[in-house]
C-alpha cells in the first residue's frame, strides 16, 4: 500500500504562516475525500461517432431557435429605426387635420391641410393640397394665414399655381406660431393693388 505524501514533501519549507496553515487544511481535506472513483469502461473509451452525430442532430432545433430570435430582434430594431426616422429623425403624427372650401370668389376650389408634430415645439410643418385655384398674374401669390379668434394672425408661407387653368397643387409650409385650441388656417390672394392679407379664397369647411 503506497503512502500519501506529506505537505512538506509537496511544497517544501518555502511557505509559512497563515498561508501554510490554509494549505495544510486543504491537504487534509483531500486526504479525507480519497481518490476519485474509477471511470467505467464506456466513459474511459470516450465518445463514439454515433454519440457525436446524435448530439449534433439534437442541437439543431436549439440553433434554429437562436437564429429565429436573432432575426426577430433585427426586424424589431430596424423596423423601429425606420419608423422613428421617418420625416427627418422624428415620428411624424398629425396635430391638426382640416378640410378647406372655396369662398364666393372661387366656389369650386377646395383644399386639405395637415399640421404635423414639431421637433422644437415652435415650428410646425404643414402640408397643403388645393384644387380649383386659378393661376394668378405674375409676381402674385396665394398666401396661407393662421386664423385665430376670427382674425388673421400671421403668414405661414406663400405658393403659386401654374398652368393655364385651375390646377391641383400640394405644398409644404411651416407655421412658426405656438398652437392654440381652435386654431385654423385660410388661404388668400392679393387684394386690389396687391394689398395683403388680401381676399380670402379658401376657408375651413363650415360644420
C-alpha positions in Angstrom: 0.0 0.0 0.0 1.5 3.3 -1.1 2.0 6.1 1.5 0.3 9.5 0.8 3.0 12.3 0.6 3.1 14.9 3.4 2.6 18.6 2.8 6.3 19.2 3.5 7.1 16.8 0.6 4.7 18.6 -1.7 5.6 22.2 -1.2 8.8 22.2 0.9 9.7 24.8 3.6 9.2 28.0 1.5 5.5 28.6 2.6 5.0 29.6 6.2 2.4 31.3 8.5 -1.3 31.5 7.6 -0.7 30.5 4.0 0.9 27.2 5.1 -1.9 26.6 7.6 -4.5 27.1 4.8 -2.7 24.7 2.5 -2.4 22.2 5.4 -6.2 22.2 5.8 -6.8 21.8 2.1 -4.3 18.9 2.0 -6.1 17.2 4.9 -9.5 17.6 3.2 -8.1 16.0 0.0 -6.8 13.0 2.0 -10.1 12.6 3.8 -12.0 12.7 0.5 -9.8 9.9 -1.0 -9.1 9.3 -4.7 -11.9 9.9 -7.3 -13.9 6.9 -8.5 -12.6 5.0 -11.4 -14.1 5.6 -14.8 -16.4 3.0 -16.3 -15.1 1.2 -19.5 -17.7 3.2 -21.6 -16.6 6.6 -20.3 -12.9 5.7 -20.5 -13.3 4.8 -24.1 -14.6 8.3 -24.9 -17.4 9.4 -27.2 -18.2 7.4 -30.3 -19.2 8.7 -33.8 -22.8 7.8 -33.2 -22.9 9.7 -29.9 -21.4 12.8 -31.5 -23.8 12.7 -34.5 -26.7 12.2 -32.2 -25.9 15.2 -30.2 -25.5 17.4 -33.3 -28.9 16.3 -34.5 -30.4 17.2 -31.1 -28.8 20.6 -31.1 -30.3 21.7 -34.5 -33.7 22.8 -33.1 -31.9 25.0 -30.4 -29.7 26.5 -33.1 -32.7 27.3 -35.3 -34.5 28.9 -32.3 -31.4 31.1 -31.7 -31.3 32.2 -35.3 -35.1 32.9 -35.3 -34.7 35.0 -32.1 -31.8 37.0 -33.6 -33.8 37.6 -36.8 -36.8 38.8 -34.7 -34.6 41.3 -32.8 -33.1 42.5 -36.1 -36.6 43.2 -37.5 -37.9 44.9 -34.4 -34.8 47.1 -34.1 -34.6 48.2 -37.7 -38.3 48.4 -38.1 -38.4 50.8 -35.1 -35.5 52.7 -36.5 -37.3 53.2 -39.8 -40.4 54.5 -38.2 -38.5 56.6 -35.8 -36.6 58.3 -38.6 -39.5 58.9 -40.9 -39.6 62.5 -41.9 -36.1 63.5 -40.7 -35.5 61.7 -37.4 -38.8 62.0 -35.6 -42.0 60.1 -35.7 -44.5 62.3 -37.7 -48.0 62.5 -36.3 -50.9 64.7 -37.3 -51.6 67.5 -34.9 -54.3 69.3 -36.9 -56.3 68.0 -39.9 -58.9 70.1 -41.7 -60.7 70.4 -45.0 -61.0 73.7 -46.8 -63.7 75.0 -49.1 -63.8 77.8 -51.6 -65.3 81.2 -50.9 -67.7 83.0 -53.2 -64.6 84.2 -55.2 -63.7 80.6 -56.2 -66.7 78.5 -55.1 -65.4 75.3 -56.8 -62.0 75.4 -55.1 -61.2 73.0 -52.2 -58.2 72.0 -50.1 -56.9 69.9 -47.3 -54.4 71.0 -44.7 -52.4 68.8 -42.3 -50.2 70.2 -39.5 -47.6 67.7 -38.3 -45.8 67.4 -34.9 -43.0 69.8 -34.2 -39.4 68.9 -33.4 -38.8 72.0 -31.3 -42.3 72.9 -30.3 -42.1 76.2 -32.2 -42.1 75.4 -35.9 -45.0 73.2 -37.2 -44.6 71.5 -40.6 -47.7 71.7 -42.7 -48.9 70.1 -45.9 -51.5 71.8 -48.0 -53.2 70.3 -51.0 -55.5 72.6 -53.1 -57.6 72.2 -56.3 -59.6 74.6 -58.3 -57.5 77.7 -57.7 -56.7 79.7 -60.9 -53.3 80.9 -61.9 -52.5 84.4 -60.6 -50.8 87.3 -62.6 -47.0 87.4 -62.5 -45.5 88.2 -59.1 -48.8 87.5 -57.3 -49.0 84.5 -54.9 -51.5 82.8 -52.7 -50.8 83.2 -49.0 -51.6 80.8 -46.1 -52.5 82.6 -42.9 -53.1 81.3 -39.3 -56.7 82.3 -38.3 -57.4 82.7 -34.6 -60.4 84.1 -32.8 -61.9 85.3 -36.1 -58.8 87.2 -37.1 -55.8 86.7 -39.3 -52.8 86.3 -37.1 -49.8 85.8 -39.3 -48.5 84.3 -42.6 -47.3 80.6 -42.8 -46.0 80.9 -46.4 -47.0 81.5 -50.0 -47.4 79.4 -53.1 -48.3 79.7 -56.7 -50.4 77.8 -59.1 -49.1 77.0 -62.6 -50.7 76.1 -65.8 -53.3 77.9 -67.9 -56.3 76.9 -65.8 -57.1 75.7 -62.3 -54.6 73.1 -61.2 -54.0 70.7 -58.3 -51.1 71.7 -56.1 -49.5 70.3 -52.9 -47.1 72.4 -51.0 -45.1 72.1 -47.7 -45.2 75.1 -45.4 -44.3 75.9 -41.8 -46.4 77.6 -39.0 -44.0 79.4 -36.7 -46.6 80.2 -34.0 -47.4 78.4 -30.8 -50.6 76.5 -31.5 -53.8 77.1 -29.5 -57.1 75.2 -29.3 -59.4 76.3 -32.1 -56.6 77.5 -34.5 -57.4 77.2 -38.2 -55.9 78.4 -41.5 -57.2 80.3 -44.5 -55.8 80.9 -48.0 -55.9 84.4 -49.6 -55.0 86.0 -52.8 -53.7 89.6 -53.2 -56.3 92.3 -52.9 -56.7 95.3 -55.3 -53.3 96.8 -55.9 -51.6 93.8 -54.3 -52.7 94.6 -50.8 -52.3 92.0 -48.1 -53.7 90.0 -46.4 -55.8 90.2 -49.5 -59.0 88.4 -50.3 -59.9 85.0 -48.8 -60.3 82.2 -51.3 -60.2 79.1 -49.0 -61.5 78.7 -45.5 -62.3 75.8 -43.1 -65.3 73.8 -44.0 -68.2 75.1 -42.0 -69.7 72.4 -39.7 
